[in-house]
Amino acid sequence: MAEFTRALCWFRRDLRDHDHAALAAALDRSEHVHCLFVFDTDILDALPSRSDRRVEFIQASVDELDAALRRNGGRLMVRRGSSTAVLPDIAAALNVDAVFVNRDYEPAAKARDARVATQLAERGVRFLEFKDQVVFERDEILTKTGTPFTVYTPYKNAWLGALTTTHLAPHVVRANKGQLRPDPENRPVPTLGELGFEKTNLDAMGIARGMQGAKRMLAEFRKRISSYATARDFPGVNGTSNLSMHLRFGTISVRSLAAEAHDRSLRGGPDAAGAGTWLSELIWRDFYFMVLDRHPRVVEHAFKPEFDRIAFPNDPARFDAWREGRTGYPLVDAGMRQLRTTGMMHNRVRMITASFLVKDLHVDWRWGERHFGALLNDYDLAANNGGWQWAASTGTDAQPYFRVFNPVTQSKRFDPDGVYIRRFVPELTNVPDEFIHAPWTMPPLAQVESGTSIGRDYPSPIVDHDESRRIALELFRVSRL
């Protein structure tokens, strides 16, 4: 006999109908299961633009999920409003015994869930949470002294040491006939326009949405996984998995990816090295989730408290030049323009642009983190915060503050032919390779021949890197006294 008569599965950042911990548990433990997604106005109303690629991605993925649930006799109830109000009201209207959700680790989401759980408890409804976003969570991976890790490599070793086939096994979703229930109000999934948003350039960018989109992108990545270990660092080539947006919104399961990466890395052959590196990146993801969950103060503060005392000058003009991609450093500008026009940025370039903002322009890392958060298609608080604090040398297992990325050296190393630069900084298209990384070094004749006048067609460097590095080291040194 089922434990519950009626249950509600609340979808959030887990937009799929397979390998879904909460949905699988709801179906295993309940006679009837309703499914709900809420376009949360607490989030939507705070977005700076009505043209947001993430909302378009979510809307399409929700529509696909609804169709998938319909094939098994159910329906995705889709509502718009504040989750803390909508969820308890829906639970009461359906007279459910329990609400099933996959656990979230962001402070605001945890506070939201606590409020919802309290309201449900007052009505005698259970609020049941499950691990789904990560392979290991909370205190599952600890040091020998029983504390959370603060350095990635030992965390990774412990993660691999604790891993069993059970951790990577999919959650089998058994939808028996009649168990999944339709929407009693029979409302259609709202269109993007009905949500108050406009179409973006997702189609032109070729970003596939939903579960089927994730499946196609994974199939494409399998063809180039053998080169991932090296190609992933070069923004001018298609060397990454391109799955981060799908991981962010749960149109694919992290367990399935980790299982494949782990299996390929152990199997040997041409894919082993690439798969091993891919697995390491997925472990980084778990690591940053753990850091955010165990140390929520990192949202507003440096993980290393002494670095909260850094007296950043925070020059608004410099910050604007960085945001708009007109610093005079081509690789930095290419990255910032890619972000502005596509909502994407290569991970290597994320590190370089972040380091440049903090250590060359002396702007607080939190300014940059918020800017990335407003624009990144795959924005995830845990990864974004962890990456920024790493680059700013303020976080856990961070880049030592005295190591500062040289934007020219990084450009020569990771975009040697200027392919990425020319793609996003078209005014440098005809600049010779020997000057593409530092165009201000072009002689006047070469500028005329290339049709690019430095200071007119493309800006001169906004700062001198060597001098900026010296100032940054002093800012960090003083903060530690």
N, C-alpha and C positions, 0 to 999 in steps of 0.2 A: 504494500500500500504506500502511496506517495506521502511524503512528509508534509507537503503543502497542497491545498486545493487549487489556489490561483496565485501566480507569481508574476512579477514584472521584471523584465531584463532591461536595464537602462544603459543604452549604448552611449559612449562618449568619444574617446579617441581609439576606438576598436571597431572600425566600420567593415566588418566581415562576418560571414555566417559559418565559418569553419575555424577549427583550432582556437576556440573562443572560450576562455575559462568560465566566465559568468554564465554565458548562454548554455554551455554544456551542463553546468551544475544545475541551472534552473530547470532544464528539461529532464535531468536525471531525478530531481527531487520534487517535481510538481506535476499535477494532473493537467493544468492548463497554464500556458505561458504567453503573456502579452509582451511586445517589444516596443520600446520607446526611444526616440531621439529628440532632444530639445535644442533648437537654435537659441542659445542662451543670450538674451539681450544684455546681460551684465558684461558679456564679452563683446558682442557685436556693436553695441552702442559706443564702446570705447575705442573702436578702430578709427584711425585717422582719415580713412578714405572709404567711399562707397564702391570703389573699384579695388577689390582685394582678391588676389589669386587663391588664397587659402579658402575663402568662403566659397568660391566657385568650385574648387576641388572637392570640398566637403559636400556641397549640394549635389554634385554629380555622383559622388560615392554613396551618399544617403539614398539617392534614387535607385542606384544599382542594388543596394542592400535590400531595399523594399521589394524589388522585383525578385530577388533571391528568396526572401522569406515567403513571398506569395506562392512560389513554386512548391512550398511545403505546407501550404494551407494557412499561412499566417499573414502578417502585414506589419509594417513598421509604422507605428503611430508617430507622427512628426508634429511637434508643437513649437511655437515661438513664444518666448517669455523668459522670466528669471527662473532658473532651475529650482531654486529654493522654494518658489511658490508653485510652479507647475508640477513638479514631481509628487509632492504630498497630495495635491488635489487629484491628480490622475490615479494615484494609488487608492485614494478613498473612493473615487467614482467606480473603479473596477473592483473594489472590495478585495484587494489582494492580501495574502498572508505574509508575503516577503518580497523584498526588492533585491535583485541580484545585480552587482556592479563589479567591474574590474577596478582594482585599486589605483588611485592616482597619488603622486608623490609631491606635487607642487603645493606650497603652503596655502595658496588661495583655494585650490581645489580640495585640499584636506579640510579647510575650514568650512567650505560649502557642504561637503559630505557630512561633516559633523552636525551641521545645522539640520540637514535633511534627515539624518538618522535620528536626531532628537525628536523632530516632529513626527516621524513615523512611529517611534517607540511610544509616544503619547497616545497613539491610536492602536497600539498592540501589533504593529507591523514590524517585522524583523528587517534589518539592513545588513546584507551579507556581502562582504568584499572578498575578491580573489586576486591572486597574482597573475598578471597577464602581460604587462608591458615589458617585463624584463625576465631574464633567466634566473638571476638571484636578486633578492630584495632585502631591505631592512638589515637585520643582523645575521643573515645567513652566511655571510663571509666576514669573519673577524680575525684579528691578529691573535697570536698565541696568548696575549694578555687579555683577550676578550674585548678589545676596543675596535672601532671601525678603522679601516686602513686610510692613510692619508697620502700614500705613495702608490702609483699605479702598478709598477712591475711586481712587487710582492703581492698586491691584490690579484693581479692576473694569475700569478703562480698558484695562489690559494684557490682562485676561481676554477682553474683547470684541475686542480687536485680534488676539488669537491664535486666536480661534474660527474654525473651518471646518466645513463640512458633515460632514466625517469625524468630528469630535468628538461630534456629535449623532446620528450614524447608529446605528441599533439593531444589537445583536449578534444575528444571525439564528440561531435554534436549529433545527438540522436533525436531527430525530429519525427516522432511517430505521428501518424495521421490523426488529426483532430487535436493535437497537443498545442501546436502554435495557434494562437487566436488572432482574428482580424481586428481592425480598428472599429470599435462600435459606432464611431461617428463617420467612418468611411471617408476620411479627409485625404485628398491627394497630397503628394509631396510638394511643398511650395516651390515655385520657380525662383530663380535668382532675383528676378524683378520683384516678385511678391515679397521677398525678404528685404527689399530696399537696396539691392546691390546691382552693379552693372557687370557686363561681361568684360573679361580681361584678354590678355594675349596668350592665354594658356594653349589654345588650339594652335596658334602660329608657332609656339615654342615646342609643340609636339609632346606636351606633358600628358601622359595617359593617366586617367583617373580610375578609382575604384579597384576592386579585386582583380578584375580582368586586366586592367592597366598594370597593376603590380606584377601579375603573372607574366605579361609580355616583357616587361623591363627586366625581370629576373632571367628570363630565357635569353635575352640579348646579352646580359652580363656574363652568363655562363660561357659565351663564345670568346670572351676576352679575359676571363679570370686568371688565366695562366700568366698574364702580363701585369696583373694588378699590383703586385708588390713594388714594382718600379714605376709603372705608368700612372698610378694614382697621384703622384706628386707633380705631374706636369699638366698645368691647366690648359695648354693648347691642344691636348689630345683627349679623346673620350676614354679615360682610364679608370673612372670610378664606377660604382654600382648604380648610381642614379636612383637609389631606392629610399633615400632619407625621408622624402615627403610621404612615401607610403608607410614607412615605419612610424613616422610622426602621427599619422591619423589611423594607423592600425588596419590598413587595407591588406596588409600582409603580416604574418606572425613572426615575431623575433625568434621564437623557438625553431620555426622551420628554417630560417636563415642560419641560425647558429648550428643547427644540426647538419645542414648541408656543408657549411664551412668546416666544421669539425671533422666530418666524414672525409671530405676531400683532402684535408690537410694530413690525415692519417693514412690515406690510401696510397700516397706517393704519386709519382708521375709528374707530368708537366704542370698540373694545376695545384700541386701541394703547397708551393711557396706562396702563391697568390691567395689561396684559400686560408693559409695560416695567418697572413697579414689581415685578411678580411675578418677573420675571427677575432683578432686582436682589436680591431676597430669596434666590433660589437661588444667586446668586453669593456672597452673605454666607455661605451654608452651605459652599461650597467654601473660602472664606477661612478660616473657623474650623477646618475640617479641616486645612488647610495649617498654620495656627498650631500646632495640637496636634501634628501630625506632626513639624514642624521644631523645636518648642520644648516637648517633653514635660514640662518642669519646671513648666509652668503648672498642672498638675493639683494641685499642692500649694503653689505659690508665685505671687506676683504677677509678671506679665510685666515690670512695671517694678520692679526689685529694691528700690529705696528704699522702696516701699510695703509691703514685708514688715516694715518696722520700726514700722508704726503700732501704737500701744499701745491697741488696742480694749478698753474696759472689759468687754465681753461679759457683760452682766447677764443671768443665766438667766431671771429673771422677765420681762424685756422680750422676750426671745427666745420664751418660751412664749406671751406675749400676741400676738406677731406670728404665730406658727404657728397659733394657734387663732382668729385673726380677731377679736380684741377689743382693738384699739389705740385705738379711739375715732375713727379716721379711716375713714369709710365706704368709700371706694374701695379702700383697702388691705385692709380687713376683707373686703370682697366678694371680692377676688381670692384671699385666703388660704382663704376658705371654699369657693370654687369648686374650688380645688386639692384641698382635703381631701375633698370629697364626690364629685368627678368625675374627678380626676386630670388636669384640664385647666386652663389659664389663658391668657387672651388675652395676646398678646405685648406690647401696650402696658402692660397691667397687670403683666406680669412685670417690666418695667423700673421701674415705679413702686414695686412692693412691694420690689424688690431695693434700690433707692435708699433707700427708707424704712428698711429694716433697717440698712443701713450708715451712712447719714448723719443719720438722725433718732434711731435707737436705739443707734448706735455698737457694733454687733455685727459681728464678722469676717465678711466675705463668704463664707468657706468654710463657715461654719455654714449659711448660707442655701442655698448651692449644694448641699450634701449633702441638705438637707431637700427641695429641689426634685427632686433625683435619686431620692429614695426614693418620690416620689409621682407625678411626671409620666408620663402615658401615653406621651408622645413623647420621653422622656428620651434625650438623646444627649450624651455627655460633651463633644464638641467645641463644640456650640452652647450647651449649658448653661454651660460654663466661660467661653466667650467672652462670652455675654450678661451673666453675673454680673460678670466683670472689667470689662466696659464700664460697667455701672451703678455699680460701685464705684470707677471711675476708676483701677483698678490695671492695666488690660490694654492690649493693642494697640489703637490708634485709639480710646481710651476717651473717655467724657464727661469733660471737664476737671474736676478735683476741686472747683473753686470754683463749678461749676454744680450746683446741688442741686434736684432735683424738689420743687416745692411740692405736696403731696398734694391740697390744696384747689383750687388753680389747675388742676392736671391733671384733677381730677374735674369741675370746671365745664366744662372745654374738651372732654373726651372722653366724658363721660357727662352731658351737660347736663340731661337730663330725669330723671336718676336711675334709668333703666330697669335698668341692670346692678346698681346698688346694691340696689334693692328686690328683685331676683330672688334675691340671695344673702344679704341682710341683712333678713329679713322683719320684724324689729321696727321697722324704719324705714318700713314700707309707707305709713303714713298721715301721715308727716312732709311738710309742704308743700315744694314745689320750692325755695322760696327758702332753706330751711334744710337740704335733703337733703345738701349737701356739707359742711356744718359744723353739725351738729345741736346742738352745745353752745351755739350762739348763739341758740337758740330761747328766747323769753321764757317764763316759767312758765305763762302761760295757754295758749300755743300747745302746750306740752308736754302739758298736760291734755287739750286738744282732740284732739291726735293720738294720745293713749293711749301716749305714749312719754316716760318720765321719764329724763332723762339722768343717769347715775350709778346708776340702778336697772335700767331695761330695756335700756339701751345705755350702754356705758362712756363716761366723760369722756375726753378726749384723754390718752394716756399720757405725752406730752411736749408741750412748746411748740415748734412747728416753728422759729420764728426763733431761739430760744435753742439748740436742737439743731444748727441749721445753723452757728451761730457756733462751737460746740464742735468740730464735725466739721472745719471749716476749720483750726482750731488743731491738731487731731490730724494732719491731712495736712501742715500746714506744718512742724511739729516733725519729722516723719519724714524730711523732705527736707533737714534741716540736716546 
